[in-house]
């Protein structure tokens, strides 16, 4: 009994330390890198000169090379970043719990040197074994694998001994193993009569932040071994950690605008065994929702009261549809627009018409931009509606008529129009698709078409909106591109999760994090590679612009991603149009053609690459490009290499990708940029639109490779002090677009084009704003004026 007592105390201490470090931070030595974006990476750290180097097996001799690339190995992946970072440090952490699984491992003979697309992957059985079928040059082969090591971060999977056995060390994220599968393997492999072994499972679950599994396993161990009763207090700690995880999830859903879901989760919060402080936190969330609901109800009551007190019957009729719109659409997202009105509603010095004007103009222009002139406020409403008509119009003549009518209205100046556009819903209303017999209906899922290029068919694309979508809230976006043999619908599944029947929704990470996902139908059936064509690029850009006209998109947070040949397209379009993206995330891509020539375009464009260690010769092909990004100034690049893995979709990485995306925003008004062009359609960079490039620098994809000594056309733009803009380019035709973030329109604007300078009196133009929003569909950053050369 004394032995059991001391064992219980020892495990009490170990579990307590594990829980403490899980909550409050680290205690064994590891490298920690904080990137300039705020992304934090950890692992065994080293430095290398090139991705072709092996940091753990350095080669001696030769000239000493400067090592500018930091590598962090966490057992699952190697992550490569530039040494030009915010900070590099050491961190002490509790040593991870490792549970070894006995398997008969193949230790000699044939070795898997490359892994192509997987044809079939069986699920792991209760012994941690499975069969993978791969398509190899000589034909399909079956490889028997077994889990030999389980850690909180990863599981080690090796080739097993057999007549057709192969040496293969592969790593999978522990989080990617279904709970029932992992638990079954642990129960089968760990001695259930050994309390130490049982508590190792508890510790593993805690470090993996699977607190519910840890609590259930600890409760079962205490029941089977009464001498572990001292650990009951830790069961309560695990209850609290599980409850904290639920609260964190509620707060996340609240922060991303999923208020109905967040309130529902808070109301259903399990209180049994939960500390009072935790329950108070949940009540605070519910109380805040009640407070906001009360504020909304008060605003609506005041509007009804003030409208009834308005003596002018004609004005009552004019504002009736405006107040009806506010009543229907005032919610948590838009409530702040009414802050000035709510604050001054009881002011006895203000007239009724002034208060109503403040409410209406706040609704249209946002808080702090209201007017007390009711006639002007009503005019703003009519201007807003005319803007919608203009943006919806499909013919030039119709738009001219709307513009002529709009320009005669009060409040149609450029500044007012820009504010109205910023606070209005997308111009095109997209109806919820009607149910199709025999086909599941998923909330927020659309299959749409965008007008194609002149003389070309329309472009199809899929869209998945997040739960509780609100057209008045701006949402981050992922544009995702399918690989060979895949479909846009599968890309939606990768980001959003598969269709979940009961709530008619998806439960994936984009859903959870409040992202809109757009999947263009860019490829043709049986297409095996990306062709770098105008049609393929247009499918991406036209889908995004059409979706931006229909849905509330945050243009500062649009990310472009793709798998395999879709990753090639994402990489190419990211570099050829770097002004459009908050970041580019190519997964198992291959650098070729324009990608290798456009590398300078990547300065200022955040890039996140995912690849497999055994994906053929990808590292040697992509390595020179990644070396450039990781060693030169001005690049924000992260390369993730999964150990022992090949050409896959890498669902394991999705959590880290969202963490990275949440720390990145587009810098639309970049002070300085340099971009290269070799295709005529790569002709818009930030605020400069170009045409008539010199033919000696243009190479169409079908004429690749370019003749010797062919140089891309360079364009360099700068936003200077003293109200000046500078552009150097080889294009013969240039249009420079301007906005208040770039210049002060009250002063003359200095423009230098290829060292020839002009001082111009540039005035904001409502038509330029409307045309810019109609074509680019950027509601946040419209251009106010343009100058053509």
C-alpha positions in Angstrom: 0.0 0.0 0.0 2.9 2.3 0.7 4.2 1.6 -2.8 0.9 2.6 -4.3 0.7 5.7 -2.2 4.1 7.0 -3.4 3.2 6.1 -7.0 0.0 8.0 -6.6 1.9 11.1 -5.3 4.4 10.8 -8.1 1.7 10.7 -10.8 -0.2 13.4 -9.0 2.9 15.7 -9.4 3.5 14.7 -13.0 -0.2 15.3 -14.0 -0.3 18.6 -12.0 2.9 19.8 -13.8 1.4 18.8 -17.2 -1.9 20.6 -16.4 -0.1 23.7 -15.2 2.1 24.0 -18.2 -0.8 23.4 -20.5 -2.6 26.3 -18.9 0.2 28.8 -18.1 2.9 28.0 -20.5 6.1 26.1 -20.9 8.9 24.0 -18.5 12.6 20.6 -21.8 14.5 23.0 -24.1 13.2 23.8 -27.5 13.7 26.6 -30.1 11.0 29.2 -30.3 10.7 31.6 -33.3 8.3 34.5 -33.4 7.8 35.7 -37.0 7.2 39.4 -37.8 3.6 38.6 -38.3 3.3 37.2 -34.8 3.2 33.6 -35.8 5.0 31.5 -33.2 6.9 28.3 -34.2 8.6 25.7 -31.9 10.9 22.7 -32.4 14.4 21.5 -32.4 16.2 24.4 -34.1 19.0 24.7 -36.5 20.3 27.1 -39.3 21.0 26.2 -42.9 22.3 28.0 -46.0 19.7 26.4 -48.4 16.8 24.0 -48.3 19.1 21.5 -50.1 21.2 21.3 -46.8 20.6 18.7 -44.0 21.0 20.6 -40.7 21.4 17.5 -38.7 24.1 16.0 -40.9 26.3 18.9 -41.9 28.9 18.4 -44.6 32.4 19.5 -43.9 34.9 21.2 -46.2 34.5 24.0 -48.7 33.8 27.6 -48.2 31.7 28.7 -45.2 28.2 29.7 -46.3 26.1 32.2 -44.5 23.1 30.4 -42.9 20.1 32.6 -43.2 17.3 30.0 -43.0 16.0 28.8 -39.6 14.6 25.3 -39.4 12.4 24.0 -36.6 11.8 20.2 -36.4 8.9 19.2 -34.2 9.0 15.5 -35.1 6.0 15.9 -37.4 7.3 18.6 -39.7 10.3 20.7 -40.6 9.3 24.4 -40.8 11.6 26.8 -42.6 11.6 30.5 -42.0 13.9 33.4 -42.6 16.4 34.4 -39.9 15.2 38.0 -40.3 12.6 37.6 -37.7 11.2 39.4 -34.7 12.9 37.0 -32.2 14.5 33.6 -31.8 14.7 32.1 -28.3 14.8 29.0 -26.2 11.9 27.6 -24.3 11.6 25.1 -21.5 8.7 22.6 -21.8 7.7 19.5 -20.0 9.0 16.5 -22.0 6.2 15.2 -24.2 4.7 11.9 -23.2 5.7 9.1 -25.7 3.9 5.8 -25.8 5.7 3.1 -27.8 3.6 0.5 -29.7 5.3 -2.8 -30.4 5.3 -3.7 -34.1 7.5 -5.9 -36.3 9.2 -3.1 -38.2 10.9 -3.6 -41.6 14.6 -2.6 -40.9 16.3 -3.8 -44.0 15.6 -4.2 -47.7 13.6 -1.9 -50.0 13.1 1.7 -48.8 10.3 4.1 -49.9 12.2 7.0 -51.5 9.2 8.8 -53.0 5.5 8.8 -52.5 3.1 9.7 -55.2 -0.7 10.1 -55.1 -2.3 7.5 -52.8 -4.8 5.3 -54.4 -6.3 3.8 -51.3 -5.7 4.2 -47.5 -7.3 1.8 -45.1 -8.2 3.1 -41.6 -6.0 1.9 -38.8 -7.3 -1.2 -37.0 -7.2 -1.7 -33.2 -3.5 -2.9 -33.4 -2.5 0.4 -35.2 -2.0 -1.2 -38.6 -3.2 -0.4 -42.0 -2.5 -0.9 -45.7 -1.7 1.9 -48.2 -2.0 1.4 -51.9 0.3 3.6 -54.0 0.6 4.0 -57.7 4.3 3.6 -58.6 6.1 3.6 -62.0 6.0 -0.2 -62.1 2.3 -0.3 -61.0 0.3 -0.2 -57.8 1.9 -1.5 -54.6 0.5 -2.3 -51.2 2.5 -1.2 -48.1 1.6 -2.5 -44.7 2.2 0.1 -42.0 2.0 0.2 -38.2 1.9 2.9 -35.6 5.1 2.5 -33.5 5.0 5.7 -31.4 2.3 8.0 -30.2 3.1 11.6 -28.9 0.8 14.5 -28.2 2.0 16.1 -31.5 2.4 13.2 -33.9 2.2 9.5 -34.4 5.1 7.6 -36.0 4.0 5.1 -38.7 6.5 2.6 -40.1 6.6 -0.1 -42.7 6.1 -3.5 -41.2 8.0 -6.7 -41.7 6.7 -9.0 -44.5 7.4 -10.6 -47.8 6.7 -7.3 -49.5 7.8 -5.0 -46.7 9.3 -1.6 -47.2 11.4 0.7 -44.9 9.3 3.8 -44.4 9.1 6.3 -41.5 6.0 8.5 -41.9 4.6 11.0 -39.5 0.9 11.9 -39.0 -0.6 14.6 -36.7 -2.1 13.0 -33.7 -5.1 15.3 -34.1 -5.8 13.7 -37.5 -6.4 10.3 -35.9 -10.1 9.9 -35.0 -10.7 9.7 -31.2 -12.3 6.2 -31.4 -9.4 4.9 -33.4 -6.7 6.3 -31.1 -8.4 5.2 -28.0 -8.9 1.7 -29.4 -5.2 1.4 -30.2 -4.1 2.7 -26.8 -6.5 0.4 -25.0 -5.2 -2.6 -27.0 -1.5 -1.8 -26.7 -1.3 -0.5 -23.1 -1.4 -2.9 -20.2 -4.8 -2.1 -18.5 -3.6 -3.7 -15.3 -0.6 -1.3 -14.9 -1.7 2.0 -13.3 1.5 3.7 -14.5 0.7 2.8 -18.1 -2.9 4.0 -17.7 -1.7 7.3 -16.3 0.7 7.7 -19.2 -2.4 7.8 -21.5 -3.9 10.5 -19.3 -0.8 12.6 -19.6 -0.7 12.1 -23.4 -4.3 13.3 -23.7 -3.6 16.3 -21.5 -0.6 17.4 -23.6 -2.6 16.9 -26.7 -5.3 19.1 -25.2 -7.9 16.4 -25.4 -9.2 17.2 -21.9 -12.4 15.2 -22.1 -10.5 12.0 -23.1 -8.0 12.7 -20.3 -10.8 13.1 -17.8 -12.6 10.0 -18.8 -9.4 7.9 -18.8 -8.4 9.3 -15.4 -11.8 8.5 -13.9 -11.6 5.0 -15.3 -8.1 4.5 -13.8 -9.2 5.8 -10.4 -12.1 3.4 -10.5 -9.9 0.4 -11.4 -7.1 1.4 -8.9 -8.6 2.8 -5.7 -5.1 3.6 -4.5 -5.1 6.5 -7.1 -7.9 8.2 -5.3 -5.6 11.2 -4.5 -5.9 12.1 -8.2 -9.6 12.9 -7.9 -8.7 16.6 -7.6 -7.1 16.4 -11.0 -10.4 15.1 -12.4 -11.9 18.4 -11.3 -9.0 20.3 -12.9 -9.7 18.5 -16.1 -13.4 19.5 -15.8 -12.4 23.1 -15.5 -10.0 22.9 -18.5 -12.7 21.3 -20.6 -15.1 24.0 -19.6 -12.6 26.7 -20.4 -12.2 25.1 -23.9 -15.9 25.5 -24.4 -15.9 29.1 -23.3 -13.0 29.8 -25.7 -15.0 28.3 -28.5 -18.0 30.4 -27.6 -15.9 33.5 -27.6 -14.4 32.5 -31.0 -17.9 32.1 -32.5 -18.9 35.5 -31.0 -15.8 37.2 -32.4 -16.3 35.9 -35.9 -20.0 37.1 -35.9 -21.7 33.8 -35.2 -23.9 35.3 -32.5 -26.9 33.0 -32.8 -24.6 30.0 -32.4 -22.5 31.6 -29.6 -25.6 32.5 -27.6 -27.0 29.0 -28.1 -23.8 27.4 -26.9 -23.7 29.6 -23.9 -27.3 28.8 -23.0 -26.5 25.0 -23.3 -23.2 25.3 -21.3 -22.8 22.3 -18.9 -22.5 23.6 -15.4 -22.1 20.3 -13.5 -18.8 20.2 -11.7 -17.7 23.6 -13.2 -16.2 26.3 -11.0 -18.3 29.3 -10.1 -15.9 31.7 -11.8 -16.3 29.8 -15.1 -20.1 29.9 -14.8 -19.9 33.7 -14.3 -17.9 34.1 -17.5 -20.7 32.3 -19.4 -23.3 34.5 -17.7 -21.4 37.5 -18.7 -21.6 36.5 -22.4 -25.3 35.9 -22.1 -25.7 39.2 -20.2 -23.9 41.0 -23.0 -26.2 39.6 -25.6 -29.2 40.6 -23.5 -27.8 44.1 -23.1 -27.3 44.4 -26.9 -30.8 43.1 -27.5 -32.1 45.7 -25.1 -30.2 48.5 -26.9 -31.6 47.4 -30.2 -35.2 47.3 -28.9 -34.7 50.8 -27.4 -33.5 52.2 -30.7 -36.4 50.8 -32.6 -38.9 52.1 -29.9 -37.3 55.5 -30.1 -37.5 55.5 -33.9 -41.2 54.6 -33.8 -41.8 57.3 -31.2 -40.0 60.0 -33.0 -41.6 59.1 -36.3 -45.0 59.4 -34.7 -44.1 62.9 -33.3 -42.9 64.2 -36.7 -45.5 66.8 -37.8 -44.7 66.8 -41.5 -46.8 64.1 -43.0 -44.9 64.2 -46.3 -41.6 63.6 -44.5 -43.2 60.7 -42.6 -44.1 59.0 -45.9 -40.6 59.6 -47.2 -38.8 58.1 -44.2 -41.2 55.1 -43.8 -39.3 52.7 -46.1 -36.0 53.8 -44.4 -37.3 53.1 -40.9 -38.7 49.8 -42.2 -35.2 48.8 -43.5 -33.6 49.7 -40.2 -36.2 47.7 -38.3 -35.6 44.7 -40.4 -31.8 44.9 -40.5 -30.6 46.4 -37.3 -28.6 43.8 -35.5 -25.4 43.3 -33.4 -23.3 44.1 -36.4 -25.0 47.3 -37.4 -26.1 48.5 -33.9 -23.0 50.7 -33.5 -24.2 52.9 -36.4 -27.0 54.1 -34.2 -24.7 55.1 -31.2 -25.0 58.9 -31.8 -28.7 58.6 -32.2 -29.1 56.6 -29.0 -26.9 59.0 -27.1 -28.8 62.1 -28.2 -32.3 60.7 -28.5 -33.3 62.2 -25.2 -31.7 65.6 -25.8 -34.5 68.2 -25.3 -32.5 70.8 -27.3 -32.7 68.7 -30.5 -35.7 68.7 -32.8 -37.5 65.5 -33.8 -36.4 65.9 -37.4 -32.8 66.4 -36.4 -32.9 63.2 -34.3 -34.4 61.2 -37.2 -31.8 62.7 -39.5 -29.0 61.5 -37.1 -30.5 58.0 -37.1 -30.9 57.7 -40.8 -27.5 59.2 -41.7 -25.8 57.1 -39.1 -27.4 54.0 -40.6 -26.1 54.9 -44.0 -22.7 56.5 -43.2 -21.8 54.9 -39.9 -21.4 56.3 -36.4 -19.7 59.7 -36.1 -20.6 60.7 -39.7 -24.3 61.7 -39.2 -26.1 64.8 -40.2 -29.0 66.6 -38.5 -30.6 67.7 -41.7 -33.4 65.3 -42.5 -33.7 66.3 -46.1 -30.0 65.5 -46.6 -30.4 62.2 -44.8 -33.3 61.2 -47.0 -31.2 62.2 -50.0 -28.4 60.0 -48.8 -30.9 57.1 -48.8 -31.9 57.8 -52.4 -28.2 58.1 -53.4 -27.5 54.8 -51.8 -30.3 53.2 -53.7 -29.1 54.8 -57.0 -25.6 53.4 -56.3 -27.1 49.9 -56.0 -28.9 50.4 -59.3 -25.7 51.5 -61.0 -23.7 48.5 -59.7 -26.5 46.1 -60.8 -26.9 47.6 -64.3 -25.6 45.4 -67.1 -25.7 48.0 -69.9 -23.7 51.2 -70.4 -26.8 53.3 -71.3 -28.6 52.2 -68.2 -25.6 53.2 -66.0 -25.3 56.6 -67.6 -29.0 57.3 -66.9 -28.5 56.3 -63.2 -25.3 58.4 -63.0 -27.0 61.5 -64.4 -29.9 61.2 -61.9 -27.5 60.5 -59.1 -25.2 63.5 -59.7 -28.2 65.8 -59.3 -28.8 64.6 -55.7 -27.5 66.1 -52.5 -24.9 63.8 -50.9 -23.6 62.4 -54.2 -20.1 63.8 -53.8 -17.2 61.4 -53.9 -16.6 61.3 -50.1 -20.3 60.6 -49.4 -20.5 57.9 -52.1 -17.4 56.1 -50.8 -18.9 56.0 -47.3 -22.3 54.8 -48.5 -20.6 52.0 -50.4 -18.5 51.0 -47.4 -21.6 50.6 -45.2 -24.0 49.1 -47.7 -24.8 45.5 -48.4 -23.4 43.9 -51.6 -25.3 45.2 -54.6 -26.4 41.9 -56.0 -28.7 39.8 -53.9 -28.2 36.1 -54.3 -31.2 33.9 -53.6 -30.9 30.8 -51.5 -30.8 27.9 -53.9 -34.0 25.8 -54.1 -33.8 22.3 -52.8 -33.0 19.6 -55.4 -34.6 16.2 -55.0 -32.1 13.6 -54.0 -29.4 16.1 -53.3 -28.6 17.3 -49.7 -29.1 20.9 -48.9 -26.4 22.7 -47.0 -27.0 26.0 -45.4 -24.9 28.7 -47.1 -23.8 26.6 -50.0 -24.1 28.0 -53.5 -23.1 26.9 -57.0 -22.9 30.1 -59.2 -21.6 31.4 -62.5 -19.7 34.5 -63.3 -19.6 36.2 -66.8 -16.6 34.8 -68.7 -14.1 36.7 -70.9 -15.4 38.2 -74.1 -16.5 35.4 -76.4 -15.9 32.8 -73.7 -18.5 30.8 -71.6 -19.4 31.7 -68.1 -17.2 30.6 -65.2 -18.7 28.3 -62.6 -17.7 28.4 -58.9 -18.9 27.1 -55.6 -19.3 29.1 -52.4 -19.7 28.1 -48.8 -20.8 30.9 -46.3 -20.1 30.5 -42.6 -23.0 30.1 -40.1 -25.1 33.1 -39.2 -23.8 35.0 -42.3 -24.7 38.7 -42.1 -24.4 40.8 -45.3 -23.4 43.8 -43.2 -20.3 42.1 -41.7 -17.1 41.9 -43.8 -15.8 38.3 -43.9 -12.3 36.9 -44.6 -12.1 34.6 -47.7 -10.2 31.6 -48.9 -10.2 31.1 -52.7 -9.2 27.4 -53.1 -8.2 25.6 -56.3 -8.5 21.9 -56.9 -5.8 19.6 -58.1 -5.9 16.9 -60.8 -8.5 14.3 -60.2 -10.3 16.5 -57.7 -13.2 18.9 -57.8 -14.2 22.4 -56.4 -16.7 20.6 -54.2 -13.9 18.6 -52.6 -12.0 21.8 -52.0 -15.0 23.1 -50.1 -15.0 19.9 -48.0 -11.3 20.3 -47.2 -11.7 23.8 -45.8 -15.3 23.6 -44.5 -15.7 20.0 -43.5 -18.1 17.5 -45.1 -21.8 18.0 -45.0 -23.3 17.3 -41.6 -27.0 16.4 -42.0 -28.7 17.3 -38.8 -28.0 21.0 -38.6 -27.7 21.3 -42.4 -24.2 22.7 -42.1 -20.5 21.8 -42.2 -18.3 21.6 -39.1 -14.8 22.3 -40.6 -12.3 25.0 -39.7 -13.5 27.7 -42.1 -17.0 27.3 -40.7 -15.6 27.5 -37.2 -13.4 30.5 -38.0 -16.0 32.5 -39.9 -14.4 32.4 -43.4 -16.2 32.4 -46.8 -14.7 29.8 -49.1 -14.8 30.2 -52.9 -13.8 27.3 -55.2 -13.6 28.2 -58.9 -14.3 25.6 -61.6 -11.0 26.4 -63.3 -9.9 23.0 -64.8 -11.3 20.8 -67.5 -12.1 17.1 -67.1 -9.0 14.9 -67.0 -6.6 17.9 -66.9 -3.3 16.8 -65.5 -1.3 20.0 -65.2 -1.7 23.8 -65.0 -1.1 25.5 -68.3 -0.4 29.1 -67.2 -3.2 30.4 -69.5 -5.4 33.5 -69.5 -8.5 31.3 -69.2 -7.3 29.7 -66.0 -6.2 32.9 -64.4 -9.5 34.5 -65.4 -11.5 31.7 -63.8 -9.9 32.6 -60.4 -10.2 36.4 -60.7 -13.7 36.5 -62.2 -15.0 34.1 -59.6 -13.6 36.2 -56.8 -15.0 39.5 -58.3 -18.4 38.0 -58.9 -18.6 36.6 -55.4 -17.5 40.1 -54.1 -20.5 41.6 -55.8 -22.8 39.1 -54.1 -21.3 38.5 -50.6 -19.8 40.7 -47.9 -16.1 40.1 -48.4 -13.3 41.8 -46.5 -11.0 42.7 -49.4 -8.1 43.1 -47.0 -8.3 39.4 -45.9 -8.6 37.3 -49.1 -6.3 34.3 -49.2 -5.5 32.2 -52.3 -4.7 28.5 -51.9 -4.6 25.3 -54.0 -3.6 21.7 -54.1 -1.2 20.1 -56.5 -1.7 21.7 -60.0 -4.2 24.0 -58.2 -1.3 25.0 -56.0 0.8 25.8 -59.1 -2.1 28.1 -60.2 -2.3 29.7 -56.8 1.5 30.3 -56.7 1.4 31.8 -60.2 -1.6 34.0 -59.7 -0.3 35.1 -56.3 2.9 36.4 -57.8 1.3 37.8 -61.0 -1.4 39.7 -59.0 0.2 40.2 -55.6 -2.0 43.3 -54.7 -5.1 41.1 -54.4 -4.1 38.8 -51.6 -3.5 38.8 -47.9 -1.5 35.6 -48.4 -1.0 32.7 -50.7 -1.0 29.1 -49.6 0.1 26.6 -52.2 0.0 23.0 -51.1 2.3 20.4 -52.9 2.9 22.8 -55.8 5.7 22.8 -58.4 7.6 25.9 -59.5 7.7 26.3 -63.3 7.6 28.9 -66.0 6.4 32.4 -64.8 6.7 31.4 -61.2 10.5 31.2 -61.6 10.6 34.6 -63.4 8.2 36.4 -61.1 10.0 35.8 -57.8 10.6 39.5 -57.2 6.8 40.1 -57.2 6.6 38.1 -53.9 8.1 40.9 -51.8 5.4 42.0 -49.4 3.2 39.0 -50.3 2.9 36.5 -47.4 3.4 33.0 -48.6 2.8 29.6 -46.9 3.9 26.4 -48.6 3.1 22.8 -47.6 4.9 19.8 -49.0 5.9 16.2 -48.3 9.5 15.1 -47.7 9.0 12.2 -50.1 7.1 14.0 -52.9 9.5 13.1 -55.7 12.0 15.8 -56.6 9.8 18.7 -55.5 12.3 20.0 -53.0 15.1 20.3 -55.6 12.6 22.0 -58.0 11.1 24.4 -55.6 14.1 24.8 -53.3 15.8 27.6 -55.3 12.6 29.7 -55.3 12.0 29.1 -51.6 15.7 29.9 -50.9 15.2 33.3 -52.5 12.1 34.0 -50.4 13.8 32.8 -47.2 17.1 34.7 -47.6 16.2 38.0 -49.2 14.8 41.1 -47.5 11.1 41.9 -47.7 9.6 38.4 -47.9 7.2 36.8 -45.4 7.6 33.1 -46.2 7.0 29.8 -44.3 7.7 26.4 -45.8 6.3 23.3 -44.1 7.7 19.9 -44.9 5.9 16.8 -43.5 8.3 14.0 -42.6 8.0 10.8 -44.5 5.0 12.1 -46.5 4.4 12.4 -50.2 1.9 14.0 -52.5 -1.1 14.5 -50.3 -3.7 17.0 -49.3 -2.3 17.5 -45.8 -5.5 18.0 -43.8 -3.2 17.8 -40.8 -2.0 21.4 -41.4 -5.4 23.2 -41.5 -5.3 24.4 -37.9 -1.9 26.0 -38.3 -3.0 27.6 -41.6 -5.9 29.4 -39.9 -3.6 30.6 -37.1 -1.3 32.0 -39.8 -4.1 33.6 -41.8 -5.6 35.2 -38.7 -2.3 37.2 -38.3 -2.2 38.5 -41.9 -3.9 41.4 -43.7 -3.3 42.9 -47.1 -1.4 46.1 -47.3 -3.3 47.7 -50.2 -1.5 51.0 -50.1 2.0 49.6 -50.2 4.5 52.5 -50.2 6.8 50.9 -52.7 6.7 47.9 -55.0 8.4 46.3 -58.0 6.6 43.8 -60.2 7.6 41.9 -63.4 5.4 41.1 -66.3 5.8 38.5 -69.1 2.1 38.0 -70.1 -0.1 40.8 -71.4 -2.8 40.1 -68.8 -0.5 40.5 -65.8 -1.1 44.3 -66.1 -2.6 45.6 -62.8 -0.5 46.2 -59.7 -2.0 48.1 -56.8 -2.9 51.5 -58.3 -1.3 51.2 -61.7 -3.1 49.7 -64.8 -0.7 49.0 -67.7 -1.1 48.2 -71.4 1.0 48.0 -74.6 3.9 46.2 -73.2 7.0 45.8 -75.4 6.7 42.6 -77.3 10.3 41.6 -76.7 9.4 41.1 -73.0 6.1 39.1 -73.6 6.1 35.3 -73.9 2.7 33.5 -74.2 2.5 30.2 -72.3 2.2 28.2 -75.5 5.5 29.7 -76.8 7.4 28.8 -73.6 10.4 28.7 -73.1 11.3 32.3 -73.9 14.1 33.0 -76.3 17.5 33.6 -74.7 18.1 37.0 -73.0 14.3 37.7 -72.8 13.8 40.0 -69.9 10.4 40.6 -68.1 9.0 44.1 -68.2 9.6 45.9 -64.9 7.1 48.2 -63.1 8.1 50.1 -60.0 5.7 52.2 -58.0 6.1 54.5 -55.1 3.8 56.6 -52.9 6.1 59.5 -51.9 5.9 62.4 -49.5 4.7 65.8 -50.5 1.6 64.5 -52.4 3.6 62.7 -55.1 3.3 59.4 -56.9 6.2 57.8 -58.9 5.9 55.1 -61.5 8.6 53.5 -63.8 7.4 51.0 -66.3 8.1 49.7 -69.8 4.4 49.8 -70.8 3.4 52.5 -73.3 -0.1 53.0 -71.8 -0.6 53.8 -68.1 -3.6 54.6 -65.9 -2.9 55.7 -62.4 -5.7 55.4 -59.9 -5.8 57.6 -56.8 -7.5 57.5 -53.4 -7.4 59.7 -50.2 -5.1 57.1 -48.6 -2.5 58.0 -51.3 -2.9 61.7 -51.9 -4.6 64.9 -50.6 -7.0 65.9 -53.3 -7.2 69.4 -51.9 -3.6 70.0 -53.2 -2.0 69.5 -56.6 -0.8 66.0 -57.1 2.7 65.4 -58.4 3.1 62.4 -60.7 6.4 61.2 -62.1 6.2 58.7 -64.9 9.5 57.3 -66.1 11.3 60.4 -64.6 9.0 62.8 -66.4 7.1 64.8 -63.8 3.8 66.6 -63.9 1.8 68.6 -61.3 -1.9 68.1 -61.8 -5.1 69.4 -60.2 -6.9 66.0 -59.7 -10.5 66.0 -58.4 -12.4 63.1 -57.0 -14.9 61.7 -59.5 -18.1 59.9 -58.4 -18.2 58.0 -61.8 -14.6 56.8 -61.3 -15.6 55.4 -57.8 -18.7 53.7 -59.1 -16.9 52.1 -62.1 -14.1 51.0 -59.9 -16.4 49.3 -57.5 -18.5 47.8 -60.3 -15.4 46.3 -61.9 -13.1 45.4 -59.0 -15.9 44.9 -56.5 -13.7 46.2 -53.6 -16.2 48.0 -51.3 -13.5 48.9 -48.8 -10.9 50.6 -51.0 -12.5 52.3 -54.0 -10.3 54.6 -56.1 -11.6 58.2 -56.3 -9.9 59.5 -59.4 -7.7 58.3 -62.3 -5.1 59.9 -64.5 -4.3 58.4 -68.0 -1.1 58.7 -69.9 
